[in-house]
């Protein structure tokens, strides 16, 4: 199976089963939404470039619901962990008066704990699970108290070795993110299943260990950004068929010189 086919299968697999409309109307979570803030780390910050996951979300929402004038703001900063995000949450998120915020956090909280010769991930540059939970829970609480809808995103992979100690530790942080979302009755979108499925199938099909979705094991390549964007859009309740209906328009906006 080709990589493109694998990506398409993963995106369809995450569908919430929303019915396609001849003239799409926003799914319930996007009703009344005019400003979205995407909070995150370098994966989000880099996702601002053409073809990045934030860029794609912005253009799909605009092209699907042009009358709603949805503004999508990137609030990703490279290297940031939950400790950094909670410190800037008011300034970078709440002060912008969003109707909806996506929170992408956890990769650096886990990954940085492995820095400087700490193979068990307990180094001082990481964030322990208890503090991580406190920080994320506070951000969700603050957002909801401000009347903002919250979408919790799972982490993506930390290296494309799915048995790495980094990914094993990240599983506990992702479980915590899911629990926080459940406690606060907010949407949780899981990247782990499609990422793991694509990486396993790619490695099986090629017999190799080249990166499939990332440039370095962590930061997204073009395919990884597409997977992130479409999993988020599908998780929001936008059907794959509605996404496909404006795909060529988005591609034209991404590569206008090719037209």
C-alpha positions in Angstrom: 0.0 0.0 0.0 1.3 3.4 -0.9 2.0 6.0 1.8 -0.7 8.2 0.4 -3.2 5.4 0.7 -2.1 4.7 4.3 -2.6 8.4 5.2 -6.1 8.4 3.6 -7.0 5.2 5.5 -5.9 6.7 8.8 -7.8 9.9 8.3 -11.0 8.0 7.4 -10.5 5.7 10.5 -10.6 8.7 12.8 -13.9 9.9 11.4 -16.7 10.6 13.9 -19.2 9.7 11.3 -20.5 13.1 10.6 -23.0 13.4 7.7 -21.8 15.3 4.6 -23.9 18.3 3.7 -24.4 19.6 0.2 -23.5 23.0 1.6 -21.5 22.3 4.8 -22.6 23.8 8.0 -20.2 24.0 11.0 -20.3 21.0 13.3 -21.7 21.8 16.8 -18.3 22.5 18.4 -17.6 25.2 15.8 -21.0 26.9 16.1 -20.5 30.5 17.1 -16.7 30.2 16.8 -15.0 33.1 15.1 -11.5 32.9 16.7 -9.4 29.8 17.3 -6.1 29.9 19.2 -3.7 27.0 18.7 -1.4 26.7 21.8 1.7 24.5 21.5 5.4 24.0 21.1 7.7 23.9 18.1 5.4 21.5 16.3 2.7 24.1 16.4 5.0 27.0 15.7 6.5 25.4 12.6 2.9 24.4 11.7 2.3 28.0 10.7 4.2 27.7 7.4 2.3 26.8 4.2 1.3 23.2 4.5 1.8 23.2 8.2 -1.0 21.8 10.3 -2.1 25.2 11.7 -1.9 26.7 8.2 -4.0 23.9 6.9 -6.6 24.1 9.6 -6.9 27.9 9.0 -7.4 27.4 5.3 -9.8 24.5 5.5 -12.0 26.3 8.1 -12.0 29.5 5.9 -12.9 27.6 2.7 -15.5 25.4 4.3 -17.3 28.1 6.3 -16.4 31.4 4.5 -19.4 33.3 6.0 -18.3 32.5 9.6 -14.9 34.4 9.2 -13.0 32.0 11.5 -9.6 33.5 12.5 -7.0 30.9 13.5 -4.1 32.2 15.6 -0.8 30.3 16.1 0.4 30.4 19.7 3.2 27.8 19.4 6.7 28.5 20.8 9.6 26.2 20.2 10.8 24.3 23.3 7.9 25.1 25.4 6.5 22.7 28.0 3.4 22.8 30.2 5.4 25.0 32.7 6.0 27.6 30.0 2.5 27.4 28.5 0.7 28.0 31.9 3.0 31.0 32.5 1.9 32.7 29.2 -1.6 31.3 29.0 -3.4 34.5 29.9 -1.3 36.7 27.5 -1.1 34.4 24.6 -4.5 32.7 24.8 -7.1 34.3 27.1 -6.2 37.9 26.2 -6.9 37.2 22.6 -10.5 36.3 23.4 -10.8 33.0 21.6 -14.0 31.1 21.2 -12.0 27.9 21.0 -8.5 26.8 21.9 -6.6 23.7 20.9 -3.9 22.7 23.5 -1.0 20.7 22.2 1.4 19.9 25.1 3.5 17.1 26.4 6.2 16.2 23.9 8.8 18.4 25.6 7.6 17.7 29.1 8.6 14.1 28.4 11.4 14.4 25.8 13.5 16.9 27.7 13.6 14.6 30.7 15.8 12.3 28.7 18.3 15.1 27.9 21.8 15.2 29.4 22.2 11.5 29.9 19.0 10.5 31.7 17.9 7.3 29.9 14.9 6.8 32.2 13.5 10.3 31.4 13.8 11.6 34.9 16.2 14.5 34.2 15.6 18.0 35.5 14.7 19.5 32.2 11.5 17.4 32.0 8.3 18.0 33.8 7.0 15.3 36.1 3.6 13.9 35.6 2.0 15.4 38.7 3.1 18.9 37.8 2.1 18.3 34.2 -1.4 17.4 35.2 -1.7 20.5 37.5 -0.5 22.8 34.7 -2.8 21.4 32.0 -5.8 21.2 34.3 -5.3 24.8 35.2 -5.2 25.9 31.6 -8.4 24.0 30.8 -10.1 25.5 33.8 -9.1 29.0 33.0 -10.2 28.7 29.4 -13.6 27.3 30.3 -14.2 29.9 33.0 -13.6 32.5 30.3 -16.3 30.9 28.1 -13.9 29.2 25.7 -14.3 25.8 24.2 -11.3 23.5 24.6 -9.9 20.9 22.3 -7.2 18.7 23.9 -4.7 17.2 21.5 -2.7 14.1 22.4 1.0 14.2 21.8 2.5 12.9 18.6 5.4 10.4 18.7 8.8 11.1 20.1 11.0 9.3 17.6 9.5 6.9 15.1 10.7 3.9 17.1 7.4 3.1 18.7 9.1 1.0 21.4 11.3 3.8 22.5 11.4 4.7 26.2 10.3 8.2 25.3 7.1 6.9 23.7 6.5 4.5 26.6 6.7 7.4 29.0 4.6 9.7 26.8 1.8 7.1 27.0 1.2 8.0 30.6 1.1 11.7 29.8 -1.4 11.0 27.0 -3.6 9.0 29.4 -3.5 12.0 31.8 -4.5 14.3 28.9 -7.5 12.1 28.1 -8.5 12.0 31.8 -8.3 15.8 32.0 -10.5 16.1 28.9 -13.0 13.7 30.3 -13.1 15.5 33.7 -13.8 18.8 32.0 -16.1 17.4 29.3 -14.0 18.8 26.5 -13.0 17.1 23.2 -9.9 14.9 23.1 -8.3 14.2 19.7 -5.9 11.3 19.6 -2.9 11.4 17.2 -1.4 8.2 18.6 -3.5 5.7 16.7 -3.1 7.1 13.2 0.5 7.9 13.7 1.4 4.5 15.1 -0.6 2.8 12.3 1.0 4.7 9.6 4.5 4.2 11.0 4.1 0.5 11.5 2.6 0.0 8.1 5.3 2.1 6.4 8.1 0.2 8.1 6.5 -3.1 7.3 6.0 -2.2 3.7 9.5 -0.8 3.2 11.5 -3.0 5.5 13.3 0.1 6.6 13.4 2.5 9.5 13.3 5.8 7.6 11.1 8.5 9.1 7.6 8.4 7.7 5.8 11.4 9.3 8.6 13.5 10.7 11.9 15.1 9.6 13.8 14.1 12.7 11.5 11.8 14.7 9.6 14.7 16.3 8.9 17.6 14.0 6.4 17.1 11.2 7.3 16.7 7.5 4.6 17.5 4.9 2.8 14.2 5.3 2.8 14.5 9.1 1.3 18.0 9.0 -1.4 16.7 6.7 -2.2 13.9 9.0 -2.3 16.2 12.0 -4.6 18.7 10.2 -7.0 16.1 8.9 -7.2 14.2 12.2 -8.1 17.5 14.0 -10.7 18.5 11.4 -12.3 15.1 11.5 -12.2 15.1 15.3 -14.0 18.4 15.2 -16.8 16.7 13.3 -16.0 17.7 9.8 -16.5 14.7 7.5 -13.7 13.5 5.2 -16.0 14.2 2.2 -16.5 17.8 3.2 -12.7 18.2 3.6 -12.2 16.6 0.2 -14.7 19.1 -1.4 -12.3 22.0 -0.7 -9.0 20.2 -0.9 -8.1 21.4 -4.3 -8.9 25.0 -3.3 -6.6 24.7 -0.3 -3.9 23.2 -2.4 -4.2 26.1 -4.8 -3.8 28.5 -1.9 -0.7 26.6 -0.7 0.9 26.5 -4.2 -0.5 29.3 -6.2 2.4 29.4 -8.7 1.6 25.8 -9.8 -1.8 26.8 -11.1 
